[in-house]
Amino acid sequence: MRGLRDALVALSLANLCFFKVWAAYFYSYHRPYFRQDAAPGLDYLAILLDVILLAAVFWGGAQLARRSERAVVLAGMRLVFLMTLVVVASVIGRGLRPTRGPFATEPAPWSWTAVLVAAMAGLAALLICARWNRPLGRAGAHLVMVLSPFVVVTGAQAVWLALPSPGAETQARSAPPALPARDPAAPRVLWLVFDGLDQRLAFDERPAGLALPEFDRLRSESLVASRALPVSTATLVSLPSLLTGRIITYCDPRGPDELMIYTEGSAAAVPWSRQPTVFTRARELDVASGLAGWFHPYCRLFGGQLAACAQWPFRFTGEPRSLPVRMRDAAAMQLWSLPFADQFFFVDPLRLELFPTRSFRDEHRRKQEGVLARARAMAADPALGLVFVHLPAPHGPGIYDRRTGRLGAPADPKEWYLDNLALADRALGELRRALEQAGLEERTAIVVTADHSWGASASFDGKRDPRIPLLVHLPGQTQALRADAELRITVLHDLVLAVLRGELKKPDEVARWLKERGKEAKRQGSRE
């Protein structure tokens, strides 16, 4: 009977140890919406097997301690059990605390005060557990037993999510019928969104030793809005806002092919894939659109609106993974969930050297290369009047060394973001050269912005600035023009359509247009 009770406690404790992993796969970036790999259901099986293996370790340790019948060994077993509970409670507590926004991806930096307080709390917990070893051990075992039904709950939820969703699209939607050929002189727009591009660090307070020649060149011949603000700090929310031109307040993924969005002032969610977007509006103008992007499953959402589409969802592995590899990845994620681990491993959370796993850095590099390759082809395709590109760089992890000009681990992990900024700069140059080589630069407007600034910039230099770049370069423009009014980037939806309609042909027209939109936004805000 005692052995069975120990087994149940061990299984429940192991399941609690994987709390953050379960949360990630049930509620965050490992849900089907963010995935594009073979047999995603194997990941849930891998986590279940990891839980069982860890439970076997706990149970085996308990049995060995009991068989020794030595008081010091039994006391040590109870102390390890109690300290494991303390760590688990810390992990769960951090997992339940509010984040800066839905699906925040970057950890809030710890201060040395927080580290000292945490260390003192840990020491106090150790002393208390050592002093009242036996009664606390019994109480802890009872608590874990009470929580054991969650083993069934998580297991059932894993099986449910592993099953294919009825009627869900796991592949790209079919492209729409071809549009009539446009006038060869008709305006085009290349709309570039660099994920996490920070206005302050890229331009206003650029660190010494960081060269961004392509961004500087574009700024010298573009309208520059220095006070552009994102809708959200989360990519999940910002991109729907950009593409619909509406302020989105919250998003909820539903299956592999749908995102429910909540617009400002509305309590009801609507499916993103069924809302008018810049692509449907462009099609009404007989403008064919192309999209190359990461993070969102764009082709599953909007393939029916696009003449060309390429997607690299957030969890794009790019290669088949065996069950043992998936188990190792889940175990690495579990280690990353330990207190303070995210501060040390954020640059590359799955590269912990203890596990010969597929590197998160390699996965991110493949996304950057894939998106850029398809974006170059679309930018050079005269049949596409609107090309929207959502590039991973400079979002982490670090995948570039600006000193060598090569993709790979950054030479200085503390400067990975600066290296990725240089990579984003290189990508901008490649896309502009693709336009020039195709002879399309004289009729293609270039719009550059970001979905949000760098959320962890305070960990780099102690500063945080929400502003993002906004550059609008019209064909033939050779001089810079400033727009200093505060803007929300949702205005780009209408601006892009105005350019495609031929309503904005000169930089001063764009400046006046943005100024009027800014006034309208202020009037609406004052009425509310």
N, C-alpha and C positions, 0 to 999 in steps of 0.2 A: 504493500500500500504506500509506504514511504517513497519507494522508487518511482511509482506512478505519479505521486504528488510532486516529486522533484522534477520529473519529466515535464509536467504541465507548467511548473514555475519556470523551468528553463526555456520552454517554447514561448511562453508569454513574454519573458524578459528579452529573448532574442528578437521577437517581433517588435517590441518597443524600441530596441536598439536601432531598428531600420525605419524609425518613424519618418525621418526626413526623406529617405529614399521613397517610401510609400507616398508621402505627400507630393514629391516631385512627379511621380508617375501618375498619380490620381488627379492632381489639381494644377500642375505647373507645366514646365516645358517638355515633359516626356509624354504628354497626352497625344492621342492619334492626330490631332490637328497639326502638331509641330513635327510630325515624323514623315520620313520618306526612306524607309529601308525594308528589307525583306523580312517577313515573319516577325512583326513587332510583338506578337503575343509571346514569343520566346523570352522577352525581357521580364515579363511578369512571372513566368516559370523560373527564370534565373533568380529573381529575388526570393521567391518561395524556397528554392533550394538553399540559397544563402542563409535564410532564417533557420531552416532545418539543420544545416551544418553547424551554425553558431549555437543552436540549442543543444546539439550533441556534445559540443565542447563544454558548455556550461554543465550539462548533466553528468558528463564523464568526470569533470573536476569535482563535482559534488560527491559523486560515488567514491572517488579515490580518497577524498578528505574524510568521509564517514568511515571507510574501512580502516583508515589509520588509527582511529579511536584516540588520537592524541588531542588534548585540549587546545594546544597552541595551533595545531593545524586546522581544527574546526573553527577556532576564533579567527584565524586568517581567512578561511573560506567565507565566513560571515562578513568580514571587513571588505573583502573584494566585492562581494555581492552588494553590500550597501553603497560602496563608492561607485560601482557600476550604475546603481539606481540614481545616485546624485548626478552623474554625467548624463544619463538618459533624461532626467528631469530638466537639466540645463538645455539639452538639445531640443526637447519638446517646448520648453518655455520660449526659446528663441524662435522656434518655428511658428508659435502662435502669436508673437508680438506683431503689431502693425508694421507694414513696410512703407516705403516712400510712395508706392503706387502699385497697381495691379501687376503682378509678374515682374517685380523688380529683380534685376539680374546681378547687381553689384552690392557687396556687403557694405554696411555703414562702417566707417573706420573706427577702431577702438582707440580710446585715449589711454595714456599711461595710467591715469587715475582709474579707469575702468579695469585695466589689467591688474593693478595693485589690489583693488577691491575684490576682484574675482579670485586672486590668489589667496587673499586673507579668508574669503568665504570658503574656499576649498580646504584650506588648512583647518578652519573651524569645523567644517563637516567631517574631516578625517578624525579630529580629536574626539568629537561627539560620538562618531560611529565606533571608535576604539573604546571609549569609556562605557557606553551602554550597548555593547556588542550584541549580547543575547536578546534582550527585549526588542531592540530595533530590528534585529535580524528576523525575528518572528513576525513583527508588524510589517516589515518590507515584503516578506514572503506572502502574507495574507493579502497585501495590496496588489501584488503581481498576480495572485490567483484571481482576485476580483476582476482584474483587467484582461484575463485570459480569453473571454468571449471575443475580444477584438481580433484574435487570431482567425476566428471563423469569418468575421466581418471583412478583414483585409483580404483573406483568401477568396471569398466569394466575389468581392469587388474586382480583384485581379482577374478572375476567370471571366467575369462579365465584360471587362474592357478588352480582354484578349480576343473575344469573339468579334467577327466582322459586324459592323453596323448595317442593319437592313436598309438597302436603298442608298447607302452612302457612296460618294464618289471617291475612290482611292487613286484614280488616274485623272489626268487633265481633262477638262471639258473640251468638246469639239470646237474648233475654230468656226467663226461665223462665215457666211458667204462672202466672197470677194467683193470689194467695192469697185466702182468705176475708176478708171485711171484719173489721177488729179493733174492739174496744170503743172508742168515741170518747174515752174517758177513759184508755185504755191509755198507759203511759209511752213516750216517744220519746227518742232520743239524737241530738244533733248533735255529731259528733266532728270537730274542726278540727285539722289539722296544718299549722303554718306552717313552711315550709322554712327551716332555719337560724336559727330564733328563739333568741336567746341570753339565758339567765337573767340573767347579770351585767349586760350592757349595757342590756337592756330594763327591768330592775327594780332589782337590787342596787346597781349603780353607774351609773345612767343619767346620761349627759352633760347638762350644763346646756343649756337651750334646746331640749330634746327633750320634747315633750308627747305622752303616750299616754293620752288620757282614757278611751277605750273599754276598754283593758286594765286601767287602774286601777279603773274602775267594776266590771268583772267580778271583779277580785281582791278588792274590798271586800265581795263577796257570794258568795264561793266557798270551797271547801276549797283551800288553797294548799300544794302540796308543793314546798319550796324546794331539795330535794336529789335531784331526779329526774335520772337519767342515761340517755343513749341507749345502744343496743346497739352502734352503730358511728358513725364520723364520715362514713360514705358513705350517701347516700340510697338507693343501690341495695340496700344491706343492711338499713337501718333499717326501711323500709316493709314488706318481707316479715315482719320480726320483729314489727312492730306488728299486722299483720293475721292472723298465725297464732298469736300469743301464745307463740312459741318463739324462743329465741336462735339467730339465724342467724350463721354465721361467715364465709361466703363465698358469692358468687353468680356465675353464669356464664350470660350471655344465649345462647339457642339459637334463632336465627331470629327472625321478627317477633312470635311469639306464645307464647314460652316462656322461662322463667328457671329454670335449675337451681339449687337452693339446698342448702347444706350446713348441717345443724343441729349445734348444739354436742354434742360427744361422738360424732358419726357421721362416718365417712369416705366414706360413699356419698351421692351427690347425688340429690335427688328433684325432680320438676317442681312448681313453685310452683302452677301452675294446677290441679293435681289434689289439693292438700292442703286439709284442712278450714280454713276461715277464719272470721272473725267473721261473714261474710255467710251462710255455710252454716249456722253455729250459730244465727244469728238466724232463718233460714228454718225451722229445726226448731221454733222458737217461734211460727211463723206471722207473723213480722215481715218485711215487705218492706223491702229496702235500696236506697239510691241512692248513687252515687259520682260525684264530680266532682274530677278531679285532674290533675296534670301529672307529667312525668318518666317514669313507667312507662306502658306501653300497657294500662291497666287493663281497658278494654272487650274487648280481644283476649284477655286472660287470664281475666276474671271476668264477662264479659257474661252467661253462662249462670247466674250466681248473683244477678244484680241486676235489679231492676224498672226502674231508670233508671241510665244510665251516660253519662258524657261524659269524654273523655280528650284531653290535650294532651301527647303524648310529648316528651321532651327536645328532639328535633330536629323540632319542629313549625314549619314555615315559614308555613303559612297562605295561601300564594299560589304559583302556578306560577312556576318559574324556568327561564330559557332556559339553553342550554349555555354561552354566554359569561359569564353571571352566575355560574354554578357554577364556571367556571374562575377568575373573579376572586375568588370566595370562597375557593377552595382556595389561590390565591396569597397572599391576605391571611393565611390560617392559617399558611402557610409562613413569612411574615415574623414572625408572632407566635412562632414556634418558635425564633427566634434568641436567643442568650444575652441575658438581662436584659429581653427584650421583654415577657415576661409580667408583669414588675413594673410596666411603664409602661402597658400596654394592658389589664390584667385587667378594669378597670371596664367596658370595652366592646371586646373583643378584635378584632372585625371592623370597627370604625369607625376606620380608619387614615388617612382623608382621601385617601390615594393611590388608593383604589378606590371608585367610585360603587356600592357594593354594598348589598344588603339589610342593614340594621343588626341586629346581634344584640340591641341594646336594643329595637328595634321588635318583634322576634320575641318577646322576653320579655314585653313589654307586652301583646301580643295573648294570650299564655297567661294572664296575670293577669286580664285583662278577661273572657276566655272562661270560665275556671274560676269566677270570682266570679259571673258572670251565671247560670250553670247551678246553682251552689250556692244562690243566692237562691231560685230556682224550686223546687229540691228541698226546701230547708228549710221552705218554705211549703206543701208538699204533704202533706196529712194522711194520704194513703195510704201514705206512707213512714215506717216506724217507726225506721229507722236511716239516717242520712245521714252519709257519710264524705267529708270535703273535704280535699284536699291542695293547699294554695295555694302558688304560687311565692314570693311575698314573705314574708320580706325577703331571700331569696336574690338574689345578684347576677345580672346587672349592675344598676346603679342606673337606675330607670325612673320616679322621682318626685321632685318638688321640694316639700318640706314647707313652704317659705316661701310659695309661690304656690298650693299645693294642686292642682297640675296634674301629669298624667303627662308624662314627658319626661326630658330630661337633667337631672341634679341640678345646682344652682347651684354647689356646692362638691364637686368629684370626690372629695375626701378624706373627705367625710361621706356618701357614697352609701348606706352601710349604715344610718345614722341616718334618712335620708330613706325608705328602704324599710321601716324599722320603723314609721314614721308611716303608710306605705301599708298595712301589715298591720293597724295599729290601725283605720284607716278601713274596711278590709274587715270586720273584726270587728263594727264598728258597723252596717254595712249588713246583715249577716246577722242580727244581733239584731233590727233593725227589721223585717226580713222576717218573722221569727217573730211579732213583736208585731202586725204588720198582719194576719197570717193568724189571729190569735187562738190561737196554739199555744204561746206562751211558758209558760203555766201547766202544761203537761204535757211539756215538752221539757227534758231535761237537756243541759247544754253541757259538753263536755270539750275543753280546749285544751292542746295540747302541740306538740312539734317533733320532727323526725327527728334533728337534731344541732344543736349550737351553731355559732356563726360560726367557721369554721376558720381564717380569716385575721385574727382580732381582734388578734393580736400586732402586725400591721402598722399597726393603728390607734392602740393605746395601750400596746403592749408587754406585754399580758396575755393569757392564754389560760385559759378555764374551760370544762370539758366539760359543765357542767350546763345543763339545758333547763327551761323552765317546765312545770308541770303544774297545771292548774286544773280543778276539778270543781264545776260549779254545778248544784244540783238545783232543780227547779221550786219557786218560792215562796221560795227561800233569800234572806235579806237581810243575813246576817252572815257575816263571814269566819271561817275556821277553819284553823289551821295544822297541817301534818303534817311533822315535821322528820326523819323517818326516811329513810335513803337508799333509793331505789327505782329499779328498772329499768322502763322504760316498757312492757315486755312485759306488765305486770300489767293494762294498760288493756283488753286483749282480754277478760279475764274480768270486769273491773269493768263494762264496757259491757253485757255479757250479764246480769250480776247486776241492773243497773238495769232492763233490758228485762223481766226476770222479775218485777220488783216487789220484789226482796229488799233493795234499798237505797233508802230513801225519805227518810232524814234525814241531814244532814251528819255527825253523830256516828257514824252507822252506817257511812258511807263511811270515816271516819277509823279506826274499829276494824278494818274490813275490810282497809284498807291496812296497818295495823300488824301484823295477823296474817299477811298475805302476806309482809311484810318479815321476820318471824320465821321463816317457813317457808323463805324463800330463804337465810337465814343458816344454818339447820340443814342444808339440803342442801349448802351450800358447805363446812360443817365436815366433813360425811361424806365429801365428795370429797377 
